[in-house]
Amino acid sequence: MKEFFSIGEVSKLFNVNIPTLRYYDEIGLLKPEFTDEHNNYRYYSTQQFERLSTIKYLRTLGLPINKLLDFYDSLEVDTLIHLLKDQQTEIDRKKRELARIERRISRRIKQMEDAVNMPLEEISKMKLPELRVAYLQHEYILGQDIEYPVTELRTKFKVHKDLFLGKVGLSISATNIKSNQFDRYSSIFMVLEDEDEITSPEITFPSREYLQIRFKGSHSEAAKYYEMLLTYMKKHHYELAGDSIEITLIDYGVTNNPDNYVTEILLPIK
């Protein structure tokens, strides 16, 4: 029976590429039985096959190289049990993180499909649940660069930029709405999801009834639809109960075509 195997033969037998075997040698994880001093070829004995099999198995379980080195430094059952329990804890953490990401994806799909499929330029009455928001009072006049107040909001609350996709909104104060000043916003906010954590205190938009309208376009086209909402409100004997909520559901962040932009306005009523 053959006693020694070249690095190429071991690579084929175990489906481990040669650079990986060389790396294992360099860090002391799996050193060859001997290296030919004339040509520097590495040769492995059959007694090393079990160790390589174990390394492959533990790597398949996700154990990092440094943990494998710890294990082989002691080569004790208790050490391996401890390492596997640590890995189990890490896998549980990753599962929770993937579940969180999956919930975000599902919500975003639903939001976008809803934005695409819901009738436009139709007014309806709806009740929104309580909303957690990161809120910043900031006067913004239509036509100004909105990225600055968005950056200010993100900096104040120390939240990641990726949380902002599709969740940044503007508000026009009730006073300005009643004065037909639809180009002057009083605040900017970010709707928070269950998984979002921020450093500064959040506020809550209470659960209440709203008149809702969606339209093609962005904030620059909103004035016409505020007028429609106020006309509808007067006709049906509603009163304005607070500041507006105005969110662009589909914008330049997800499409290059302005014709596909969709914005929603919500006016609280009583």
Backbone as numpy.savetxt, mean C-alpha at the origin, in Angstrom:
# Nx Ny Nz CAx CAy CAz Cx Cy Cz
32.12 -47.47 -5.67 31.28 -46.27 -5.67 32.15 -45.02 -5.67
31.74 -44.03 -6.44 32.50 -42.79 -6.55 32.53 -42.07 -5.20
33.73 -41.59 -4.80 33.89 -40.99 -3.47 33.80 -39.47 -3.50
34.33 -38.84 -4.58 34.36 -37.39 -4.64 33.67 -36.89 -5.91
33.04 -35.73 -5.77 32.28 -35.15 -6.88 32.73 -33.71 -7.08
32.88 -33.35 -8.34 33.27 -31.97 -8.65 32.12 -31.02 -8.33
32.45 -29.73 -8.28 31.42 -28.74 -8.00 30.34 -28.75 -9.07
30.74 -29.00 -10.33 29.75 -29.08 -11.41 28.81 -30.25 -11.24
29.34 -31.38 -10.80 28.52 -32.58 -10.59 27.55 -32.36 -9.43
28.04 -31.74 -8.36 27.17 -31.46 -7.21 26.08 -30.47 -7.61
26.46 -29.51 -8.42 25.48 -28.53 -8.90 24.33 -29.21 -9.63
24.66 -30.16 -10.51 23.62 -30.88 -11.25 22.82 -31.82 -10.37
23.49 -32.51 -9.45 22.80 -33.46 -8.58 21.77 -32.79 -7.68
22.10 -31.60 -7.19 21.25 -30.93 -6.20 20.51 -29.72 -6.75
20.72 -29.45 -8.03 20.07 -28.30 -8.67 20.38 -27.00 -7.90
21.65 -26.85 -7.57 22.14 -25.64 -6.92 23.21 -25.06 -7.85
23.07 -23.80 -8.21 24.02 -23.26 -9.18 25.42 -23.12 -8.58
26.42 -23.14 -9.45 27.81 -23.15 -9.03 28.18 -21.89 -8.23
27.75 -20.67 -8.65 28.07 -19.48 -7.83 27.56 -19.60 -6.39
26.40 -20.24 -6.20 25.88 -20.42 -4.84 26.77 -21.35 -4.04
27.22 -22.43 -4.64 28.12 -23.36 -3.94 29.44 -22.66 -3.59
29.93 -21.83 -4.49 31.16 -21.09 -4.20 30.94 -20.11 -3.03
29.76 -19.48 -3.04 29.44 -18.55 -1.95 29.36 -19.30 -0.62
28.71 -20.47 -0.60 28.64 -21.28 0.62 30.04 -21.61 1.13
30.96 -21.86 0.20 32.34 -22.15 0.57 32.99 -20.92 1.20
32.80 -19.77 0.57 33.44 -18.53 1.04 33.01 -18.15 2.44
31.72 -18.35 2.76 31.24 -17.93 4.08 31.35 -19.04 5.12
31.78 -20.21 4.69 31.98 -21.30 5.64 30.74 -22.12 5.92
29.71 -21.96 5.12 28.49 -22.74 5.33 28.65 -24.18 4.81
29.28 -24.33 3.69 29.52 -25.67 3.13 30.85 -25.63 2.37
31.89 -26.08 3.03 33.21 -26.08 2.40 33.43 -27.44 1.73
34.04 -27.48 0.56 34.32 -28.75 -0.11 35.28 -29.61 0.71
35.25 -30.88 0.42 36.14 -31.81 1.13 37.60 -31.42 0.88
37.89 -31.06 -0.34 39.23 -30.56 -0.64 39.18 -29.76 -1.94
40.20 -28.94 -2.14 40.35 -28.15 -3.36 41.68 -28.53 -4.00
41.63 -28.90 -5.27 42.83 -29.28 -6.00 43.78 -28.08 -6.07
44.98 -28.25 -5.53 45.92 -27.13 -5.47 46.46 -26.73 -6.84
46.31 -27.61 -7.83 46.82 -27.29 -9.17 45.83 -26.47 -10.00
44.57 -26.81 -9.89 43.58 -26.10 -10.72 42.47 -25.42 -9.92
42.56 -25.49 -8.59 41.57 -24.88 -7.68 40.16 -25.44 -7.84
40.01 -26.63 -8.42 38.71 -27.27 -8.52 38.28 -27.75 -7.13
37.02 -27.52 -6.83 36.46 -27.96 -5.56 35.87 -29.36 -5.72
36.06 -30.18 -4.70 35.51 -31.53 -4.72 34.79 -31.81 -3.39
33.63 -32.42 -3.51 32.79 -32.72 -2.36 32.68 -34.23 -2.17
32.59 -34.64 -0.92 32.39 -36.06 -0.62 30.91 -36.35 -0.41
30.56 -37.62 -0.50 29.15 -38.00 -0.29 28.71 -37.69 1.13
29.65 -37.61 2.07 29.28 -37.29 3.45 28.74 -35.86 3.57
29.04 -35.01 2.59 28.55 -33.63 2.62 27.18 -33.47 1.97
26.71 -34.54 1.33 25.43 -34.45 0.63 24.27 -34.18 1.59
24.32 -34.83 2.75 23.22 -34.63 3.72 23.18 -33.18 4.20
24.35 -32.61 4.44 24.39 -31.20 4.87 23.84 -30.29 3.79
24.21 -30.54 2.54 23.69 -29.71 1.46 22.18 -29.89 1.32
21.69 -31.10 1.49 20.24 -31.34 1.45 19.52 -30.57 2.54
20.12 -30.57 3.74 19.51 -29.84 4.86 19.53 -28.33 4.61
20.62 -27.84 4.05 20.71 -26.42 3.72 19.61 -26.05 2.72
19.46 -26.86 1.69 18.41 -26.59 0.69 17.03 -26.59 1.33
16.79 -27.56 2.21 15.48 -27.66 2.88 15.21 -26.42 3.73
16.21 -26.02 4.52 16.02 -24.87 5.39 15.89 -23.57 4.60
16.60 -23.48 3.47 16.46 -22.31 2.61 15.06 -22.27 2.00
14.52 -23.44 1.66 13.15 -23.52 1.13 12.15 -23.01 2.16
12.44 -23.24 3.44 11.57 -22.75 4.51 11.75 -21.26 4.76
12.69 -20.66 4.05 12.88 -19.22 4.14 13.90 -18.76 5.15
14.65 -19.68 5.77 15.65 -19.26 6.74 16.78 -18.53 6.03
17.17 -17.36 6.52 18.26 -16.61 5.89 19.61 -17.26 6.16
20.57 -16.89 5.35 21.90 -17.49 5.45 22.51 -17.31 6.84
22.36 -16.12 7.42 22.98 -15.89 8.73 22.42 -16.81 9.80
21.13 -17.19 9.66 20.54 -18.12 10.62 21.09 -19.53 10.42
21.34 -19.88 9.17 21.94 -21.19 8.90 23.34 -21.27 9.49
24.09 -20.19 9.39 25.43 -20.16 9.99 25.35 -20.33 11.50
24.35 -19.68 12.11 24.15 -19.84 13.56 23.89 -21.30 13.91
23.05 -21.93 13.11 22.70 -23.33 13.38 23.92 -24.22 13.27
24.70 -24.05 12.20 25.85 -24.93 12.00 27.02 -24.59 12.92
26.99 -23.41 13.54 27.99 -23.10 14.56 27.79 -23.96 15.80
26.50 -24.26 16.09 26.21 -25.06 17.29 25.82 -26.49 16.95
25.09 -26.64 15.85 24.60 -27.94 15.41 23.90 -28.68 16.55
22.93 -27.96 17.16 22.15 -28.53 18.25 20.67 -28.52 17.87
19.95 -29.52 18.33 18.52 -29.63 18.05 17.78 -28.41 18.57
18.12 -27.99 19.78 17.44 -26.83 20.38 17.63 -25.57 19.54
18.81 -25.42 18.95 19.06 -24.25 18.10 18.16 -24.27 16.88
18.03 -25.44 16.27 17.18 -25.55 15.08 15.71 -25.29 15.43
15.26 -25.82 16.56 13.88 -25.59 16.99 13.64 -24.09 17.17
14.59 -23.43 17.81 14.46 -21.99 18.04 14.41 -21.23 16.72
15.28 -21.61 15.78 15.30 -20.94 14.48 13.99 -21.15 13.73
13.47 -22.36 13.78 12.21 -22.65 13.07 11.04 -21.91 13.70
11.03 -21.78 15.02 9.96 -21.02 15.68 10.04 -19.55 15.30
11.28 -19.02 15.23 11.44 -17.63 14.80 10.93 -17.45 13.38
11.23 -18.43 12.52 10.76 -18.36 11.14 9.25 -18.45 11.05
8.66 -19.25 11.90 7.20 -19.37 11.94 6.56 -18.03 12.32
7.16 -17.35 13.28 6.68 -16.02 13.68 6.79 -15.03 12.53
7.90 -15.09 11.79 8.09 -14.20 10.65 7.08 -14.48 9.55
6.79 -15.75 9.31 5.80 -16.11 8.30 4.41 -15.60 8.70
4.07 -15.70 9.98 2.79 -15.17 10.47 2.71 -13.67 10.21
3.83 -12.97 10.44 3.85 -11.53 10.20 3.64 -11.23 8.73
4.30 -11.99 7.86 4.16 -11.77 6.43 2.73 -12.08 5.96
2.11 -13.09 6.55 0.72 -13.43 6.20 -0.20 -12.27 6.55
0.01 -11.68 7.72 -0.81 -10.54 8.11 -0.60 -9.35 7.18
0.67 -9.15 6.78 0.97 -8.05 5.86 0.34 -8.29 4.50
0.40 -9.53 4.01 -0.23 -9.85 2.72 -1.74 -9.69 2.79
-2.33 -10.08 3.92 -3.78 -9.92 4.09 -4.14 -8.44 4.08
-3.30 -7.61 4.70 -3.54 -6.16 4.70 -3.47 -5.62 3.28
-2.47 -6.05 2.53 -2.32 -5.60 1.14 -3.51 -6.06 0.30
-3.94 -7.30 0.53 -5.09 -7.84 -0.22 -6.34 -7.02 0.04
-6.54 -6.60 1.30 -7.71 -5.77 1.61 -7.62 -4.43 0.91
-6.44 -3.84 0.86 -6.26 -2.57 0.16 -6.58 -2.73 -1.33
-6.07 -3.81 -1.92 -6.31 -4.05 -3.34 -7.79 -4.21 -3.61
-8.48 -5.00 -2.79 -9.91 -5.25 -2.97 -10.70 -3.95 -2.88
-10.35 -3.12 -1.88 -11.05 -1.84 -1.74 -10.80 -0.94 -2.93
-9.55 -0.92 -3.40 -9.23 -0.04 -4.52 -9.94 -0.49 -5.79
-9.99 -1.80 -6.03 -10.72 -2.32 -7.19 -12.18 -1.90 -7.12
-12.78 -2.07 -5.94 -14.19 -1.71 -5.76 -14.40 -0.22 -5.99
-13.50 0.61 -5.46 -13.63 2.05 -5.62 -13.56 2.46 -7.09
-12.61 1.87 -7.81 -12.43 2.25 -9.21 -13.57 1.73 -10.08
-14.01 0.49 -9.84 -15.14 -0.04 -10.60 -16.40 0.77 -10.32
-16.57 1.17 -9.07 -17.71 1.99 -8.70 -17.64 3.35 -9.40
-16.43 3.94 -9.44 -16.26 5.24 -10.09 -16.54 5.15 -11.59
-16.16 4.05 -12.20 -16.36 3.89 -13.64 -17.82 3.60 -13.98
-18.50 2.84 -13.13 -19.83 2.33 -13.49 -21.00 3.15 -12.93
-20.77 3.95 -11.91 -21.88 4.70 -11.31 -22.34 5.80 -12.26
-23.65 6.03 -12.38 -24.16 7.09 -13.26 -23.59 8.45 -12.88
-23.34 9.27 -13.89 -22.77 10.59 -13.67 -23.85 11.66 -13.80
-23.58 12.78 -13.14 -24.46 13.96 -13.17 -25.87 13.65 -12.67
-25.96 12.69 -11.78 -27.23 12.38 -11.11 -27.06 12.62 -9.62
-28.02 13.30 -9.03 -27.95 13.62 -7.60 -28.71 12.55 -6.82
-28.10 12.07 -5.75 -28.75 11.08 -4.89 -28.45 11.43 -3.44
-29.32 10.94 -2.57 -29.10 11.12 -1.14 -28.51 9.84 -0.58
-27.51 9.98 0.27 -26.86 8.80 0.82 -26.38 9.10 2.23
-26.13 8.03 2.98 -25.59 8.20 4.33 -24.21 7.56 4.36
-23.22 8.38 4.72 -21.86 7.88 4.81 -21.58 7.43 6.24
-20.83 6.35 6.40 -20.40 5.98 7.75 -19.37 6.97 8.26
-19.02 6.87 9.50 -17.99 7.71 10.09 -16.67 7.52 9.34
-15.98 8.62 9.06 -14.73 8.56 8.33 -13.58 9.07 9.19
-12.51 8.28 9.27 -11.27 8.74 9.90 -10.47 9.50 8.85
-10.00 10.67 9.20 -9.24 11.46 8.23 -8.05 12.13 8.90
-7.00 12.30 8.11 -5.92 13.21 8.46 -6.31 14.55 7.83
-6.42 15.57 8.63 -7.09 16.81 8.21 -6.17 17.99 8.43
-6.11 18.87 7.42 -5.26 20.05 7.52 -6.03 21.25 7.00
-6.22 22.24 7.86 -6.83 23.49 7.40 -5.81 24.21 6.52
-6.20 24.44 5.28 -5.27 25.05 4.33 -6.08 25.68 3.21
-5.95 26.99 3.06 -6.68 27.65 1.98 -6.02 27.34 0.65
-6.82 26.88 -0.25 -6.33 26.52 -1.58 -7.27 27.13 -2.60
-6.72 27.94 -3.50 -7.54 28.58 -4.54 -7.37 27.79 -5.82
-8.48 27.51 -6.46 -8.46 26.72 -7.69 -7.45 27.27 -8.68
-6.63 26.38 -9.21 -5.60 26.78 -10.15 -4.21 26.77 -9.56
-4.12 26.82 -8.22 -2.83 26.71 -7.57 -2.35 25.26 -7.61
-1.07 25.08 -7.37 -0.48 23.74 -7.36 -0.92 23.01 -6.09
-1.67 21.92 -6.26 -2.20 21.20 -5.10 -1.14 20.33 -4.44
-0.02 20.08 -5.14 0.98 19.17 -4.60 1.62 19.73 -3.33
1.71 21.05 -3.21 2.32 21.61 -2.00 1.49 21.31 -0.76
0.17 21.61 -0.74 -0.59 21.26 0.46 -0.64 19.75 0.70
-0.61 18.94 -0.37 -0.57 17.49 -0.18 0.72 17.10 0.54
1.83 17.70 0.12 3.11 17.42 0.76 3.10 17.89 2.21
2.50 19.04 2.45 2.42 19.56 3.82 1.60 18.62 4.70
0.51 18.10 4.15 -0.34 17.16 4.89 0.46 15.90 5.21
1.15 15.37 4.20 1.92 14.14 4.39 3.03 14.35 5.43
3.68 15.52 5.39 4.77 15.80 6.33 4.25 15.94 7.75
3.14 16.64 7.90 2.60 16.87 9.25 2.20 15.57 9.92
1.57 14.67 9.16 1.07 13.44 9.75 2.05 12.27 9.60
3.17 12.52 8.92 4.21 11.50 8.76 3.64 10.19 8.22
2.95 10.30 7.11 2.40 9.12 6.46 3.12 8.88 5.15
3.10 7.62 4.71 3.80 7.25 3.48 3.04 7.79 2.27
3.80 8.15 1.25 3.22 8.72 0.04 2.25 7.74 -0.62
2.52 6.43 -0.49 1.67 5.46 -1.18 0.27 5.38 -0.60
0.03 5.97 0.58 -1.31 5.95 1.16 -2.25 6.92 0.48
-1.71 7.82 -0.34 -2.52 8.91 -0.87 -3.27 8.56 -2.14
-2.99 7.45 -2.75 -3.61 7.15 -4.04 -5.12 7.08 -3.90
-5.82 8.02 -4.52 -7.28 7.98 -4.56 -7.97 8.37 -3.28
-7.23 8.95 -2.30 -7.85 9.22 -1.02 -7.73 10.67 -0.56
-7.14 11.53 -1.36 -6.99 12.93 -0.98 -8.23 13.71 -1.40
-8.76 14.49 -0.48 -9.95 15.28 -0.77 -9.77 16.73 -0.37
-10.65 17.58 -0.91 -10.68 18.99 -0.57 -12.05 19.33 0.00
-12.11 20.39 0.79 -13.38 20.86 1.34 -13.55 22.34 1.07
-14.78 22.71 0.72 -15.17 24.12 0.68 -16.02 24.37 1.91
-15.71 25.43 2.63 -16.46 25.72 3.85 -17.92 26.01 3.53
-18.79 25.75 4.51 -20.21 26.02 4.33 -20.44 27.50 4.00
-19.63 28.37 4.62 -19.78 29.81 4.36 -19.50 30.14 2.90
-18.44 29.57 2.36 -18.10 29.84 0.95 -19.11 29.20 0.00
-19.63 28.05 0.36 -20.65 27.41 -0.49 -21.88 28.29 -0.57
-22.31 28.80 0.58 -23.50 29.65 0.61 -23.26 30.96 -0.15
-21.99 31.36 -0.25 -21.65 32.59 -0.97 -21.31 32.32 -2.43
-21.51 31.09 -2.86 -21.21 30.68 -4.23 -19.73 30.87 -4.60
-18.84 30.72 -3.62 -17.40 30.79 -3.88 -16.86 29.36 -3.98
-17.00 28.81 -5.18 -16.67 27.40 -5.37 -15.23 27.17 -5.81
-14.45 28.24 -5.85 -13.05 28.11 -6.26 -12.10 28.32 -5.09
-12.63 28.38 -3.89 -11.81 28.65 -2.70 -12.04 27.55 -1.66
-11.03 26.72 -1.50 -11.13 25.58 -0.57 -10.54 25.96 0.78
-11.08 25.36 1.82 -10.66 25.71 3.18 -9.81 24.65 3.85
-9.82 23.43 3.31 -9.05 22.36 3.95 -8.73 21.26 2.95
-7.74 20.46 3.31 -7.37 19.28 2.54 -7.30 18.12 3.53
-7.68 16.94 3.09 -7.72 15.81 4.02 -7.40 14.51 3.29
-7.08 13.50 4.06 -6.85 12.16 3.53 -7.75 11.20 4.29
-8.55 10.44 3.55 -9.40 9.42 4.17 -8.51 8.25 4.57
-8.57 7.87 5.83 -7.74 6.80 6.35 -8.49 5.47 6.30
-7.76 4.42 6.02 -8.32 3.07 6.08 -7.94 2.44 7.41
-8.51 1.28 7.69 -8.30 0.63 8.99 -6.82 0.41 9.27
-6.03 0.12 8.21 -4.63 -0.22 8.41 -3.72 0.99 8.53
-4.24 2.18 8.22 -3.40 3.37 8.22 -3.13 3.86 9.63
-1.86 4.12 9.90 -1.48 4.67 11.19 -0.74 5.99 10.94
-1.08 7.00 11.71 -0.45 8.30 11.56 0.05 8.77 12.91
0.98 9.72 12.89 1.59 10.16 14.14 0.81 11.28 14.82
0.24 12.19 14.02 -0.53 13.30 14.61 -1.97 12.88 14.82
-2.68 13.55 15.71 -4.06 13.17 15.96 -4.92 13.28 14.71
-5.70 12.26 14.48 -6.66 12.28 13.37 -7.95 12.92 13.85
-8.84 13.24 12.91 -10.17 13.69 13.28 -11.18 12.77 12.61
-12.42 12.94 12.95 -13.47 12.07 12.43 -14.56 12.91 11.78
-14.90 12.55 10.53 -16.11 13.10 9.93 -17.26 12.22 10.42
-18.26 12.81 11.09 -19.33 11.97 11.65 -20.18 11.33 10.57
-20.82 10.24 10.93 -21.78 9.61 10.03 -22.96 10.56 9.86
-23.31 10.86 8.60 -24.41 11.80 8.35 -24.91 11.61 6.92
-26.00 12.30 6.60 -26.57 12.21 5.26 -25.96 13.28 4.35
-25.78 12.90 3.09 -25.19 13.79 2.09 -26.00 13.74 0.82
-25.93 14.84 0.07 -26.31 14.81 -1.33 -25.04 14.55 -2.13
-25.13 13.61 -3.06 -23.95 13.17 -3.80 -24.15 13.40 -5.29
-23.07 13.82 -5.95 -23.07 13.87 -7.41 -21.66 13.52 -7.89
-21.59 12.81 -8.99 -20.31 12.50 -9.64 -20.35 13.03 -11.07
-19.18 13.44 -11.54 -19.14 14.01 -12.89 -17.78 13.72 -13.52
-17.76 13.80 -14.85 -16.49 13.67 -15.57 -15.72 14.98 -15.44
-14.47 14.87 -15.01 -13.65 16.06 -14.82 -13.02 16.05 -13.44
-12.34 17.16 -13.14 -11.66 17.28 -11.85 -12.17 18.52 -11.13
-11.40 18.99 -10.16 -11.85 20.11 -9.33 -12.17 21.36 -10.16
-11.48 21.55 -11.26 -11.68 22.77 -12.06 -13.07 22.82 -12.70
-13.74 21.67 -12.81 -15.09 21.64 -13.39 -16.19 21.55 -12.33
-15.83 21.69 -11.05 -16.77 21.38 -9.98 -17.85 22.43 -9.76
-17.59 23.70 -10.09 -18.52 24.79 -9.74 -19.94 24.51 -10.24
-20.05 24.07 -11.47 -21.36 23.79 -12.06 -22.15 22.79 -11.22
-21.46 21.84 -10.64 -22.15 20.76 -9.92 -22.49 21.17 -8.49
-21.71 22.10 -7.93 -22.14 22.70 -6.67 -23.45 23.45 -6.87
-23.55 24.17 -7.97 -24.80 24.90 -8.26 -25.97 23.94 -8.41
-25.75 22.84 -9.09 -26.81 21.84 -9.25 -27.25 21.29 -7.90
-26.28 21.01 -7.01 -26.59 20.47 -5.69 -27.38 21.49 -4.86
-26.98 22.75 -4.93 -27.69 23.77 -4.15 -29.10 23.97 -4.68
-29.29 23.91 -5.97 -30.63 24.01 -6.55 -31.50 22.84 -6.09
-30.93 21.67 -6.12 -31.66 20.46 -5.69 -32.00 20.58 -4.19
-31.04 21.06 -3.42 -31.23 21.20 -1.98 -32.38 22.15 -1.67
-32.42 23.27 -2.38 -33.49 24.24 -2.16 -34.85 23.68 -2.57
-34.87 22.99 -3.70 -36.12 22.42 -4.21 -36.70 21.39 -3.26
-35.85 20.61 -2.58 -36.32 19.53 -1.71 -36.26 19.92 -0.23
-36.06 21.20 0.02 -36.14 21.75 1.37 -35.10 21.15 2.33
-33.89 20.95 1.82 -32.78 20.55 2.68 -31.99 21.78 3.07
-31.23 21.66 4.16 -30.32 22.73 4.58 -28.89 22.20 4.59
-27.96 23.06 4.21 -26.55 22.69 4.25 -26.12 22.54 5.70
-25.43 21.42 6.00 -25.10 21.12 7.40 -23.60 21.16 7.69
-22.79 21.61 6.72 -21.35 21.65 6.98 -20.56 21.81 5.70
-19.27 21.59 5.82 -18.37 21.73 4.67 -18.55 20.59 3.68
-18.15 20.85 2.45 -18.27 19.82 1.42 -17.14 18.80 1.53
-17.35 17.68 0.86 -16.30 16.69 0.61 -16.18 16.56 -0.90
-14.97 16.79 -1.41 -14.76 16.74 -2.85 -13.52 15.89 -3.14
-13.72 14.78 -3.82 -12.62 13.85 -4.07 -12.60 13.48 -5.55
-11.43 13.60 -6.16 -11.25 13.10 -7.53 -10.96 11.61 -7.45
-11.92 10.79 -7.88 -11.81 9.34 -7.76 -10.89 8.74 -8.81
-10.91 9.32 -10.00 -9.99 8.90 -11.07 -9.35 10.16 -11.63
-8.01 10.22 -11.58 -7.32 11.42 -12.06 -6.02 11.04 -12.74
-5.12 11.99 -12.85 -3.87 11.78 -13.58 -2.99 10.70 -12.96
-3.29 10.33 -11.70 -2.51 9.28 -11.06 -2.76 7.91 -11.64
-3.92 7.73 -12.32 -4.25 6.40 -12.85 -4.60 6.41 -14.34
-4.67 7.60 -14.96 -4.97 7.64 -16.39 -4.33 8.86 -17.03
-3.91 8.71 -18.27 -3.35 9.84 -19.03 -4.43 10.63 -19.75
-5.66 10.12 -19.73 -6.74 10.74 -20.49 -7.65 11.55 -19.57
-7.61 12.89 -19.65 -8.47 13.72 -18.80 -9.96 13.44 -19.00
-10.33 12.91 -20.16 -11.74 12.59 -20.40 -12.25 11.49 -19.48
-11.33 10.76 -18.86 -11.72 9.66 -17.97 -11.71 10.05 -16.50
-11.38 11.32 -16.20 -11.38 11.75 -14.81 -12.81 11.70 -14.25
-12.94 11.28 -13.00 -14.24 11.28 -12.31 -14.05 11.90 -10.93
-14.90 12.87 -10.62 -14.85 13.56 -9.33 -16.20 13.45 -8.63
-16.16 13.37 -7.33 -17.37 13.25 -6.51 -17.46 14.45 -5.56
-18.67 15.00 -5.45 -18.95 16.05 -4.47 -20.03 15.54 -3.53
-19.81 15.75 -2.25 -20.79 15.39 -1.22 -21.07 16.63 -0.37
-22.35 16.97 -0.26 -22.76 18.10 0.60 -23.57 17.54 1.77
-23.15 17.80 3.00 -23.90 17.33 4.17 -25.22 18.11 4.30
-26.27 17.40 4.63 -27.59 18.04 4.69 -28.30 17.72 6.00
-29.31 18.53 6.30 -30.19 18.23 7.42 -31.60 18.68 7.07
